[in-house]
């Protein structure tokens, strides 16, 4: 098995830094090359969760980087420590799990153990939301119920929700905490109706001690689901069970949401998170660097905080880029290196969107599997996101109608045209749905680094 020489790995990482955009994570610095043999580059990930992320989001990124750096047709796979060990005698090899889509029965959003109150940086932009979450974690169901947090993407809403959930779990190990995305809730309700299992659905969510739902704005225009959530909300509230919700806008700004739900969302505390100021961004960069055992010179900290003014997620990605470049090139981490690492953004903006980019976002947003989208299933929970994929592929990529149809289970071009027309008509009639399409498009462009 061939080893990966240092020079090639440095070139690969430099390509990843230049083209990675929002895909890059701080723990990318812990990725290590194992071997390059028979056209396959094996990379060791620090853990199972990181491996799954790389398989789902970074395979194409590293594949293109490896091919550019080596000038050869190279494939990439990600292994954990256990999988990268030599095969046992007798030729038995470790079987690799290749399907990273959610399994049947999986419901909860995986909790990131790094998202704690200790790792959250407070400032004028988020102090109220942070204080409210701490109070709720100490007295769930009694203080600020419901708690509604809203703000733009990447500002820390999910961090606070997960930190609150982890603190409650730590203090009350017997507490039943249900943490999920709004799309998952909607999909579970649709499946329960289709399968005649509404009682199971109601028992599951109405017997939780803490119900945490991310991106509740996607409840809009789902009339039946809103009716079900209304009764779930009332049941939990009357039993003094904690309800925590997040959204990209305030309750009154969510179009298509019933007035009685808007009223209930305002019963407790509504806390807004704004974009961080320069001083807060400096503090975030310092804190994130310390968590990674990374010593950043003060001029580098100020440079990153001054260059990235959008959100915490972008700041983390910038730190990761700088750290990766310093590590693989074995250079001093200083301002010139930081400027080099963060100066490659224009190359990211010129990359074309692919169907894989669209699928990554849509499968995550609607909690469906790629296998289902490519199957012959016609249930609305599958057909609708499939039509959205076709519409986005038609409008965001250069693929022909035949190529798009072939990708989704061998369907012909008329099916793609029908899907495109259906989604266009829905967007023309429903402003809320049109806004959701725009959010999906923005997320795809952001996912791709555009």
PLY file of the C-alpha trace (Angstrom):
ply
format ascii 1.0
element vertex 450
property float x
property float y
property float z
element edge 449
property int vertex1
property int vertex2
end_header
0.00 0.00 0.00
1.52 3.33 -1.05
2.12 6.11 1.41
1.10 9.74 0.80
4.15 11.97 0.63
4.12 15.24 2.56
4.26 17.41 -0.53
1.18 15.83 -2.08
-0.78 16.12 1.16
0.18 19.79 1.47
-1.04 20.44 -2.06
-4.31 18.61 -1.36
-4.96 20.65 1.80
-4.15 23.89 0.00
-6.70 22.98 -2.67
-9.23 22.15 0.06
-8.61 25.51 1.74
-9.03 27.36 -1.56
-12.26 25.61 -2.53
-13.78 24.45 0.75
-15.87 27.45 1.75
-18.43 26.61 4.44
-17.68 22.88 4.23
-14.45 23.27 6.22
-14.65 22.49 9.92
-12.11 23.24 12.68
-11.38 19.54 13.24
-10.18 19.20 9.64
-6.72 19.84 11.11
-6.93 16.35 12.65
-7.49 14.60 9.31
-4.49 12.46 8.35
-3.54 10.69 5.13
-3.25 6.92 5.50
-2.36 5.63 2.06
-2.71 6.23 -1.67
-3.02 2.91 -3.44
-4.65 1.84 -6.73
-6.15 5.28 -7.23
-7.77 5.45 -3.77
-6.71 8.00 -1.15
-7.55 6.85 2.39
-7.92 9.61 4.99
-8.26 9.00 8.72
-10.99 10.97 10.49
-10.74 11.64 14.26
-14.07 9.94 15.02
-17.26 8.38 13.69
-19.21 11.63 13.67
-16.45 13.41 11.75
-16.22 10.49 9.34
-19.96 10.71 8.59
-19.69 14.45 8.00
-16.78 14.00 5.59
-18.56 11.24 3.70
-21.68 13.32 3.28
-20.25 16.81 2.72
-16.55 16.66 1.92
-15.98 13.64 -0.36
-16.25 15.63 -3.58
-14.16 18.46 -2.13
-11.25 16.17 -1.23
-11.62 14.12 -4.42
-11.27 17.20 -6.63
-8.41 18.49 -4.47
-6.58 15.15 -4.69
-7.03 14.95 -8.45
-5.77 18.52 -8.90
-2.80 18.00 -6.59
-1.71 14.64 -8.04
-2.79 15.11 -11.64
-4.34 11.63 -11.51
-7.85 10.18 -11.36
-8.06 9.61 -7.61
-10.93 8.53 -5.38
-11.22 9.32 -1.67
-12.56 7.44 1.35
-12.65 8.37 5.03
-11.82 5.84 7.76
-11.78 5.86 11.54
-8.94 4.51 13.68
-10.54 1.07 13.91
-11.18 0.84 10.19
-7.69 1.98 9.27
-6.02 -0.85 11.21
-4.44 -3.64 9.13
-6.83 -6.42 8.15
-6.73 -9.55 10.36
-4.86 -12.62 9.19
-6.77 -14.66 6.66
-7.62 -11.75 4.43
-10.74 -10.58 6.28
-11.17 -6.86 5.75
-13.11 -4.34 7.80
-16.51 -3.71 6.25
-17.13 -0.01 5.64
-20.51 1.62 6.10
-21.17 3.61 2.95
-24.74 4.79 3.44
-24.61 7.99 5.47
-28.30 8.80 5.02
-30.53 8.74 8.11
-31.67 5.25 9.03
-35.29 4.28 9.42
-36.48 5.23 12.88
-33.86 7.91 13.49
-35.56 11.06 14.68
-33.47 13.26 16.90
-30.93 15.78 15.69
-27.50 14.55 16.85
-26.32 16.63 19.80
-22.89 18.20 19.31
-21.09 17.78 22.64
-18.98 20.87 21.92
-22.09 23.07 21.98
-22.12 23.95 25.68
-22.73 27.16 27.61
-19.02 27.27 28.43
-18.06 27.38 24.75
-20.66 30.03 23.86
-19.35 33.60 23.58
-21.80 36.20 24.87
-22.05 39.81 23.78
-24.65 42.55 23.35
-25.99 40.66 20.32
-26.98 37.49 22.20
-26.86 38.18 25.96
-30.63 37.96 26.50
-30.97 34.68 24.60
-28.03 33.16 26.47
-29.33 34.23 29.89
-32.79 32.88 29.07
-31.39 29.50 28.03
-29.32 29.24 31.22
-32.41 30.06 33.30
-34.51 27.49 31.45
-31.84 24.80 31.87
-31.90 25.40 35.64
-35.71 25.42 35.98
-37.30 23.77 32.93
-41.03 24.33 32.62
-41.05 27.10 35.23
-39.05 29.95 33.71
-39.68 31.42 30.26
-42.06 28.83 28.88
-42.15 28.73 25.94
-38.73 30.12 25.05
-38.56 31.38 21.46
-35.15 32.32 20.01
-34.84 33.89 16.58
-32.07 35.27 14.39
-30.32 34.73 11.07
-28.28 31.64 10.19
-24.98 30.93 11.92
-25.55 33.20 14.92
-25.72 30.51 17.60
-29.38 29.49 17.90
-28.63 25.78 17.53
-25.64 26.11 19.87
-27.89 27.50 22.60
-30.59 24.88 22.04
-28.08 22.06 22.28
-26.34 23.62 25.30
-29.68 23.87 27.09
-30.56 20.27 26.24
-27.19 18.99 27.45
-27.38 20.96 30.72
-30.87 19.63 31.48
-29.75 16.08 30.66
-26.70 16.47 32.90
-28.77 17.75 35.85
-31.79 15.50 35.30
-30.67 12.25 33.74
-34.20 10.83 33.77
-35.64 13.80 31.82
-37.20 12.88 28.47
-35.82 15.44 26.03
-37.08 15.49 22.46
-34.82 17.56 20.18
-35.62 17.66 16.46
-35.97 19.90 13.43
-39.35 21.21 12.36
-39.06 19.28 9.08
-38.68 16.07 11.04
-41.79 16.88 13.07
-43.77 17.60 9.89
-42.53 14.42 8.20
-43.31 12.29 11.25
-46.84 13.65 11.34
-47.37 12.94 7.63
-46.03 9.39 8.07
-48.22 8.85 11.14
-51.31 9.89 9.18
-50.39 7.69 6.20
-49.69 4.68 8.44
-52.60 5.20 10.82
-50.30 5.64 13.82
-51.39 9.01 15.15
-51.66 7.71 18.71
-48.01 6.65 18.67
-47.06 10.06 17.29
-49.03 11.91 19.98
-47.67 9.77 22.79
-44.13 10.36 21.63
-44.27 14.17 21.64
-46.85 14.84 24.33
-45.00 12.84 26.97
-41.71 14.70 26.61
-40.36 16.66 29.56
-38.63 19.06 27.19
-39.59 19.60 23.56
-36.97 21.43 21.49
-37.74 22.23 17.85
-35.28 23.97 15.54
-36.44 26.10 12.58
-40.09 26.23 13.62
-40.77 28.64 10.72
-41.13 25.61 8.45
-44.40 24.85 10.21
-45.99 27.61 8.12
-48.67 26.61 5.60
-48.87 23.06 6.99
-52.41 23.40 8.28
-52.92 19.87 9.59
-49.48 19.78 11.22
-50.16 23.17 12.82
-53.40 21.77 14.25
-51.51 18.81 15.71
-48.71 20.99 17.06
-51.27 23.33 18.65
-52.67 20.47 20.74
-49.18 19.14 21.50
-48.16 22.60 22.67
-51.24 22.93 24.90
-50.71 19.49 26.45
-47.08 20.17 27.31
-47.71 23.71 28.51
-50.54 22.69 30.83
-48.31 19.94 32.26
-45.57 22.56 32.87
-43.22 20.83 30.45
-40.59 23.02 28.79
-40.99 24.10 25.16
-38.02 25.67 23.33
-38.30 26.88 19.74
-35.96 28.58 17.28
-36.64 30.39 14.03
-34.99 32.70 11.53
-37.66 35.31 12.27
-39.96 36.40 15.11
-43.35 34.67 15.61
-45.30 37.55 14.07
-43.09 37.52 10.96
-43.73 33.86 10.12
-46.26 34.02 7.29
-48.76 31.22 7.02
-48.66 30.54 10.77
-52.02 30.46 12.55
-52.69 33.39 14.86
-53.36 31.12 17.82
-49.84 29.66 17.46
-48.28 33.10 17.09
-50.07 34.10 20.29
-48.81 31.05 22.17
-45.23 31.50 20.95
-45.36 34.96 22.53
-46.62 33.67 25.90
-43.13 33.15 27.28
-39.98 34.98 26.23
-39.04 35.88 22.66
-35.28 36.55 22.43
-33.53 37.82 19.33
-29.91 37.14 18.35
-28.22 39.77 16.18
-25.01 39.70 14.16
-21.95 39.97 16.43
-20.11 43.26 16.73
-16.39 43.50 16.01
-15.53 43.18 19.70
-17.71 40.09 20.05
-16.18 38.57 16.92
-12.71 39.08 18.40
-13.84 37.28 21.56
-15.37 34.47 19.48
-12.15 33.96 17.51
-10.12 33.85 20.72
-12.49 31.37 22.37
-12.75 29.09 19.33
-8.97 29.09 18.93
-8.43 28.17 22.59
-10.91 25.32 22.29
-8.72 23.97 19.47
-5.51 24.49 21.50
-4.48 26.98 18.85
-2.26 29.95 19.67
-3.31 32.82 17.41
-1.26 36.03 17.44
-3.34 39.10 18.26
-2.93 40.58 14.77
-4.26 37.34 13.26
-7.23 37.36 15.64
-8.06 40.95 14.66
-7.56 40.19 10.96
-10.03 37.27 11.03
-12.58 39.22 13.09
-12.29 42.17 10.70
-12.52 40.11 7.53
-15.48 37.90 8.55
-18.41 40.00 9.76
-21.32 37.66 9.05
-21.66 34.94 11.69
-19.92 32.52 14.04
-19.95 29.66 11.55
-17.94 31.68 9.05
-15.47 32.66 11.77
-14.93 29.00 12.69
-14.32 28.14 9.06
-11.75 30.95 8.76
-9.89 29.71 11.86
-9.87 26.19 10.41
-8.41 27.40 7.11
-5.59 29.29 8.82
-4.79 26.37 11.13
-4.80 23.84 8.30
-2.47 25.86 6.11
-0.02 26.40 8.99
-0.06 22.71 9.91
0.41 21.14 6.49
3.01 23.64 5.31
4.80 23.61 8.68
4.97 27.39 8.68
4.66 29.90 11.47
1.08 30.97 12.13
1.31 34.69 11.43
-0.54 37.46 9.61
0.92 36.77 6.11
-0.12 33.13 6.39
-3.63 34.13 7.53
-3.93 36.54 4.62
-2.86 33.76 2.26
-5.35 31.29 3.76
-8.31 33.66 3.60
-7.40 35.28 0.32
-8.67 32.40 -1.83
-12.38 33.14 -1.59
-12.86 34.29 -5.23
-12.00 30.81 -6.50
-14.81 29.42 -4.34
-17.34 31.84 -5.78
-16.67 30.67 -9.33
-17.45 27.00 -8.75
-20.49 25.50 -10.38
-23.35 24.05 -8.36
-23.83 20.31 -8.82
-26.78 17.99 -8.23
-24.86 16.62 -5.23
-24.90 20.12 -3.67
-28.67 20.25 -4.13
-29.19 16.77 -2.75
-27.08 17.45 0.36
-29.29 20.40 1.28
-32.68 18.98 0.27
-32.20 15.55 1.87
-31.15 17.26 5.10
-33.93 19.86 4.99
-36.72 17.36 4.28
-35.19 14.44 6.19
-35.38 12.05 3.22
-32.86 9.59 1.81
-31.21 9.76 -1.60
-32.35 6.18 -2.21
-35.98 7.25 -1.76
-35.63 10.22 -4.12
-34.26 7.87 -6.78
-36.91 5.23 -6.13
-40.38 4.80 -7.65
-42.11 5.89 -4.43
-44.84 8.48 -5.02
-45.94 9.40 -1.50
-46.03 13.16 -1.01
-43.28 13.05 1.62
-40.95 11.69 -1.12
-42.45 13.11 -4.35
-42.50 16.72 -3.13
-38.79 17.01 -2.22
-37.98 15.08 -5.41
-39.84 17.72 -7.45
-37.98 20.47 -5.59
-34.66 18.75 -6.41
-35.60 18.58 -10.09
-36.67 22.23 -10.10
-33.44 23.38 -8.44
-31.31 21.17 -10.71
-33.09 22.64 -13.74
-32.45 26.21 -12.58
-29.06 25.98 -10.86
-27.10 23.49 -12.96
-26.24 23.00 -16.62
-27.57 19.46 -16.79
-30.08 18.62 -19.50
-33.64 17.50 -18.75
-32.70 13.95 -19.69
-29.68 13.93 -17.36
-31.73 15.26 -14.44
-34.52 12.77 -15.03
-32.03 9.93 -15.35
-30.44 10.85 -12.03
-33.78 10.58 -10.23
-34.64 6.99 -10.97
-34.53 6.98 -14.76
-37.42 9.40 -15.26
-37.89 11.05 -18.65
-37.64 14.74 -19.51
-41.41 15.29 -19.34
-41.36 14.38 -15.63
-38.68 17.02 -15.02
-40.68 19.62 -16.96
-43.79 18.76 -14.94
-41.87 19.07 -11.66
-40.39 22.41 -12.76
-43.81 23.75 -13.75
-45.43 22.51 -10.53
-42.86 24.17 -8.25
-42.92 27.39 -10.31
-46.71 27.59 -10.02
-46.59 26.94 -6.28
-43.98 29.66 -5.87
-46.08 32.09 -7.92
-49.20 31.49 -5.82
-47.60 31.12 -2.39
-45.18 33.84 -1.27
-44.16 31.84 1.78
-43.22 28.83 -0.33
-41.36 31.13 -2.71
-39.38 32.45 0.25
-38.58 28.88 1.32
-37.28 28.13 -2.18
-35.07 31.20 -1.97
-33.72 30.07 1.40
-32.96 26.64 -0.06
-31.16 28.26 -2.99
-29.11 30.45 -0.66
-28.21 27.45 1.48
-27.11 25.50 -1.62
-24.93 28.38 -2.77
-23.50 28.73 0.72
-22.99 24.95 0.95
-21.09 25.08 -2.31
-19.09 28.13 -1.26
-20.85 30.48 -3.65
0 1
1 2
2 3
3 4
4 5
5 6
6 7
7 8
8 9
9 10
10 11
11 12
12 13
13 14
14 15
15 16
16 17
17 18
18 19
19 20
20 21
21 22
22 23
23 24
24 25
25 26
26 27
27 28
28 29
29 30
30 31
31 32
32 33
33 34
34 35
35 36
36 37
37 38
38 39
39 40
40 41
41 42
42 43
43 44
44 45
45 46
46 47
47 48
48 49
49 50
50 51
51 52
52 53
53 54
54 55
55 56
56 57
57 58
58 59
59 60
60 61
61 62
62 63
63 64
64 65
65 66
66 67
67 68
68 69
69 70
70 71
71 72
72 73
73 74
74 75
75 76
76 77
77 78
78 79
79 80
80 81
81 82
82 83
83 84
84 85
85 86
86 87
87 88
88 89
89 90
90 91
91 92
92 93
93 94
94 95
95 96
96 97
97 98
98 99
99 100
100 101
101 102
102 103
103 104
104 105
105 106
106 107
107 108
108 109
109 110
110 111
111 112
112 113
113 114
114 115
115 116
116 117
117 118
118 119
119 120
120 121
121 122
122 123
123 124
124 125
125 126
126 127
127 128
128 129
129 130
130 131
131 132
132 133
133 134
134 135
135 136
136 137
137 138
138 139
139 140
140 141
141 142
142 143
143 144
144 145
145 146
146 147
147 148
148 149
149 150
150 151
151 152
152 153
153 154
154 155
155 156
156 157
157 158
158 159
159 160
160 161
161 162
162 163
163 164
164 165
165 166
166 167
167 168
168 169
169 170
170 171
171 172
172 173
173 174
174 175
175 176
176 177
177 178
178 179
179 180
180 181
181 182
182 183
183 184
184 185
185 186
186 187
187 188
188 189
189 190
190 191
191 192
192 193
193 194
194 195
195 196
196 197
197 198
198 199
199 200
200 201
201 202
202 203
203 204
204 205
205 206
206 207
207 208
208 209
209 210
210 211
211 212
212 213
213 214
214 215
215 216
216 217
217 218
218 219
219 220
220 221
221 222
222 223
223 224
224 225
225 226
226 227
227 228
228 229
229 230
230 231
231 232
232 233
233 234
234 235
235 236
236 237
237 238
238 239
239 240
240 241
241 242
242 243
243 244
244 245
245 246
246 247
247 248
248 249
249 250
250 251
251 252
252 253
253 254
254 255
255 256
256 257
257 258
258 259
259 260
260 261
261 262
262 263
263 264
264 265
265 266
266 267
267 268
268 269
269 270
270 271
271 272
272 273
273 274
274 275
275 276
276 277
277 278
278 279
279 280
280 281
281 282
282 283
283 284
284 285
285 286
286 287
287 288
288 289
289 290
290 291
291 292
292 293
293 294
294 295
295 296
296 297
297 298
298 299
299 300
300 301
301 302
302 303
303 304
304 305
305 306
306 307
307 308
308 309
309 310
310 311
311 312
312 313
313 314
314 315
315 316
316 317
317 318
318 319
319 320
320 321
321 322
322 323
323 324
324 325
325 326
326 327
327 328
328 329
329 330
330 331
331 332
332 333
333 334
334 335
335 336
336 337
337 338
338 339
339 340
340 341
341 342
342 343
343 344
344 345
345 346
346 347
347 348
348 349
349 350
350 351
351 352
352 353
353 354
354 355
355 356
356 357
357 358
358 359
359 360
360 361
361 362
362 363
363 364
364 365
365 366
366 367
367 368
368 369
369 370
370 371
371 372
372 373
373 374
374 375
375 376
376 377
377 378
378 379
379 380
380 381
381 382
382 383
383 384
384 385
385 386
386 387
387 388
388 389
389 390
390 391
391 392
392 393
393 394
394 395
395 396
396 397
397 398
398 399
399 400
400 401
401 402
402 403
403 404
404 405
405 406
406 407
407 408
408 409
409 410
410 411
411 412
412 413
413 414
414 415
415 416
416 417
417 418
418 419
419 420
420 421
421 422
422 423
423 424
424 425
425 426
426 427
427 428
428 429
429 430
430 431
431 432
432 433
433 434
434 435
435 436
436 437
437 438
438 439
439 440
440 441
441 442
442 443
443 444
444 445
445 446
446 447
447 448
448 449
